[in-house]
Amino acid sequence: MNDPPTTTTTTTPLLRCDICRLTLSDSNTLESHFMGKKHQKAVRSVDLRAQQEGKAVYLTRLGALKLPEVHSYMSTFGTVVNMQVGEHKDIPGRLHHIIVEFENEEVVSVILSKDMREKHKVEVPGSDPLRFQAIKIFERKFKERARSPSPPVCSGVSHDQVRLRLALLGDCEEQLEELVNLTHLNKEEVQQRVDICKNIQKTFSRSQFSRCTVYPFGSSINGLGFPGCDLDIYLELGPPKEISSNPTSLLNNIPVTMTEQQKVRAAMKLLKEIPQCARLNPILAARVPILKFVHRPSGIHCDVSFKNRASVRNTEFIRFCTETDTRVRPLMVAVRYLARHYGLAGGGGGLKMSNYALTMMVIVYLQQLEQPLLFTVLELQAVAGLEDDLINNWNCNFCQDFTRLRGLPANQSTTLQLLSDFLQFYSQLDLATVVLCPLLGKVIPRTVFLSTTSTQAIFPSIPFFLGPTGLQTDKPMCLQDPFELTHNVCRNLPEKAVRNLVNHLREAAEVVTSCLVQETRPVGGLVNLFTMEVKDEEVVVRENNVQSLLKELEVARRGLFKNNIKIPLLNKKYIGWFCETLQKSEGGDELVGDVDLGDSLLLLDCGAHLVEVALGDCLRMIEQEALIEQEAYMEYFPVKDFLKTEENDNETIITELNFKEVNDDQEVPEVKNVMKVEEGVDVDSGGCEFVEVKFEATSPDPADQSLKRSGSENGAKTPSKKPRLHPTPVYRAGSGWTVWSQVWVGRRKLGTIIEKGDLGTLEWETRISAKVMEGEVRMSEPEVA
């Protein structure tokens, strides 16, 4: 019999801030602590203490004395370096105390000596007869202020304990069951979260928001929460009561219609008054503004949001899925714990995907099985008699009554088999080319989504969710929300994170698959999932990578690209719109057919248009047509169509250019030199498809160059037809952009004030720029981009 693998306990070194007398858990927490306001204040206090200790005295009982008289008197003892004044709170205009700092410690010793201590008297100016004010002088002492106790650390899952308990079991199915038992929230932890919600409800009910409703959501509610997990709360404030006549009311001057940022600020004012709420931190610039705080008695971290109930409905849907089949919850717990262990999910942001997105991946997998374990959202919404629950015009309701649903086909797979198949499914799937759709329970190629006809056929009677402000299908991973169909829940996940996720799933699939058969099962079973060494695969450089393209150019030509902007143009829908709009502007009625993504001229036109929209329409810069001042530039031309050549000493020499077939109106620069074609190439037979020609253009008179705005207040400009010098350009000289307005100053802050709402990104950014420019002073000299 094989012995279970030994487990070694690694002790994480404790990190301590000696100034704040605080123990921290990891280096990230330490770094954020050092940048925090409390630590910075403590540092200033230490610096002040080091500066003044032994060199300062404390003066009080100053009567009617003013600062000049006190300074004059204290200067008789030595050089006064600094004076800190404290005014009398009860008697306006009078001094309560003064801290006087001297140049050296000897002066303080003299002032505080036994002979002088009771003899300090200062002449009161203007007194008749002459009077003196007896003042009290003490040593300047620094009190040790007791720091308010930090909230306790909320106990989480002990991974060492999990590994030890799993290693004691020989059956992998039992290991999965034990993992679920070790990582679930117990009754006490659930009750703590319930009490927090009740207390928040009571606090707000005593304020102007008496009709406030608290909705907990997320892992604490859906049955997938681990010990120590955050508590997510949606707070529906409701309409406030009439404004109180009490001038000290915390919520006076609150508008009837409030933005999410205003709701965060109002809630913070209320929660500040609750001793149990510590470390309140408003996050106003996020897509969903939230208020963070720590529940002091339990240490539970809480996130309060105010957007809408969509998150609550999502939580209800996940919980419904866990109750549909007994194998669903263990599978979700195993996947989430594995991702948490390797830092692949949890909290979202950076290289982590959200737990919600990871759970949706499991749901889509279970929906698309030949014998599915879960219903599709579309089927749950199609139940007769079910009323719509519209949130932001999206139906978020679904049937939760199993008696009204059809029976799902029998699926005999074990939980371990499902885990193995899930890992293999996603490790073999090209996530960059598909859309994961829990609404339909399918994995759909992205090319289908880019076709309006196909999308409308697949999604009957569903509101259109594509377009500029619709579902973002151009991201490394696209996972459509089951209810808000314009929301890609993985839109912020970078390509590296997706690649890292797939690599871990591939390694985990090998481990779990080997556990299915007794003969191949490794020692320890599923414990081997936590000892994997996953290496990041080498990144394959794509053809549209700017840097890789520049490396292929000559050094002299590479220098023309000083500022590079990478714009992905593989969205057929956008390019189709561009071509159609361009045709209409030229008076054409013919609709655009299939878009050729290999047409480099078309891609350059689209790229130029996007740059004009971003810099001109959104950032209000002024475009200046490109000036090529006595600089040579290169173009490529098909030899057979436009060049006449002759043979000279076994070399093919260009003798004439004919551009009339390309564009009769285009003025062609003078050819200054000829480029030789390699010896032995038969030009006429098409052996050389392109030949490089060097031109030199004369700069236009700067006086004739007109500056123009590239956009309007109402949105993007219509793409204009560019003169086409040849059918296959390799690059094009771009325009210059002049900046007269500092549209970047305060932009992020204004973005939190001006609500986006139903506005498109373009119109929203344009409004922000216009707001920044209101009343600003125009720069005396422009900056050129």
C-alpha positions, 0 to 999 in steps of 0.5 A: 500500500502506498503511503500518502504524500507528506505535506510540508507546512510553509510559514509565511514571514510576517511583515510589520510596520514598526511606526504603526505597530501593525502586522501585515499579511503579504507584500502587496498589503505592505505596499498599499499600507505604506502608501496609505494616509494613516501611515503617512500621517504617522511618518510625519508625526515621527519626523516632527518628534525627531525635530522638536523633542528636547528643543521645544516648549509648551506655553499656556495661560497667555491671557490677552497676549499676542504672538509678537509679544510672545515671540519678542520675549522668547527670543531673549533666551535664544534663536526661535526656529518655529512657533505653532499657535493654538487658538482659544475655542471659547474666547475668539481672538485669544491664544490658548497655547503656543509651541516654541521651537528653539535652535538648540536644547541648551535654551530649553534647559535654561527656560525650564530650570527651577530658578526660571520656571515660575518667573516667566512674565510678559509685558502686556502692551498698551496697559496703563499702569504697566501690567505683566502676564504670568505665563506657564511654560512646560516641556514639549511632550509627545503623547503615545496615542493609542491606535484604534484596534484593527479589525480581526482577520477573517479566517479563511480556508487553510490550504495545508489542512485541505491537502492533508485531509485529501491525502488521507483519502484514497478515492478521488470521488471522496476527495471531491466530496471532502473538498466541498465539506472543507470549503463551505460557509458554516452556520455561524459565518452565514449568520454573521453576514445576515446580521451585517445586512440587518444592521445596515437596513436598520441604520438606513431606515432611521435616516432619510432613506427609510424605504431602503432595501438591502440585497446580499448577493455573490458567493455568500448567497449562491452556495459557492462561498469559501470561509472568509469570502467578501460580502457583496451587497446591493443597496436600493435606497429608494426615494428619500424622505422630505429634507429635514429642517435640522441643519445638522442632518447628515443628508441635507441637500441630497437631490431626489435623483441621485447618481451612483457616485452620490449614493456612495457618498451619502452611504459613506456619511451614514456608515461613518457613524457606525462603530462596527464599520471600519476602513471605509473606502469609496471607489467612485471611478469604477464601472460600478461605483462601490463603497468598501468597508470592513465589519470590525467585529468579524473582519468580513470585507463588505462591498456595497453597490448601488447600480441595479438588481442585475447582480442579485438576479445573477446570484439567484440564477447560479444558486438555481443551477447548483440546486438543479443537479447534485453534481453541479455544486461540487464541480463548481467548488472544485474549479473555483478552488483550483483557480483560487489556488493558482491565482487565476480567479477571485476579485477580478482585475489584472490577470485574474478573472472574476469568480462570476465569469469562472462560474459561468464557464462551468454553466455553459459547459454543463448546458452544451453537453449532449445530455445537459445537466442545466437548462438554458436561460432562454428555455427558463424564460420561455415558460408560459405565464412567466412575467418579465423582470426588466432591469435596464430593458433586459429581461432578468426573470427566469423560472425557478419552479422545477415542476413547470420545467421539462425533465432533463435527459439522464446523464450518468457521468460522475462528478470526477468525470465531469471535472475531467471533461470540463478541463479538457473541453476548455483546454482544447477550445480556442477562446479567441474565436468563439463566444460562450453564451449561457442564454442559449447554452452554446459555444458560438463562433465569433464570425456568426456574431459578426453577421447580423442575419445569422445573429437574428436567426440564432436569437429570435425575439431578442433585443439586438445586442451588437453595434458600437456600444454592444457586446465586445466580441473583439476581446481575447475572451468573450463570455456573454452575460446570461441576461445583460446581453451587451455585457462581456464579463471577460472584457477586461481579461488580457490575452496573457491571462486567458493563455495562463488559464488555458495552460493551467486547465490543460495541466489539470486535465492530465492529472484528473484524467489519470485519476479516472482509471485505477491503474494510472491514478497517481499517488495522492489522487487529486492532491497532485492538482496543487503541485503542478508546474505550469509554464507559459507557452511562448507567445506567437507574434501575430502578423498585425503586431506593430513592432514585428512589422517595423522590424521588417523595414529598413532602419531609415524607413523604420524611423518614420514611425516615431509614434505607433498606435495599434488598432485591431481592425478584424471586426467585419461589422465595423469595416462593413459599416465603413465601406457602406458609409463611404459608398453612400457619401460618394453617391453609390447605392450598391451595398457592400458584399463580403469584406476583404480583411486582406485589403491593406488600403481598406485597413489603412483607411479604417485606421485613419478614420479611427485616429481622427475619431479618437483625436479629433472628435473625442479629444478635440485636437486640431488636424493638420495635413501631413507635411513631407518636407524634402523627405523621400518616401517609399511606395510599392507598385505592381510592375506589369500595370504601371511601370515601363521598363527596359533591359540594361546590362542584365538589369531591369530599369524603370523608365516610365510611370503611368498612373492614369489607370489608378486615378486621373485626378491624382498628381504624381510626384516627380521620380527622382531616381530609379530602383533596380530589379534583381537580375534574372527576374522576368518582369513581364511574366509576373515574376516580380509582383511589386517593385519599390519606387522612391519619390521626393515630394515638395512641401506645400506652402505652410501658409496654405495649410488650413487647420481644421477640427476633425469632428463635430459636437454630435459625434463621429465624422463621416469617413471621407474618400482618400486619394488612392495613389496605388492599390496596395500601399504598405504605409501612409504618411499620417496627419499632424495633430495640434493640441490647444486645449488641455483636455486631459486635465481632470478627465478621470474625475469628470468621467465619474460626474458625467454619467455615461448612461445610454450614451455611446463611448464617442459621445460620452468622451466628447462631452467630457472634453467639452466640459474640460474646455469650458472656461479654460485658458487656451495655451499660448503655444500648442503642443504637437502630437 
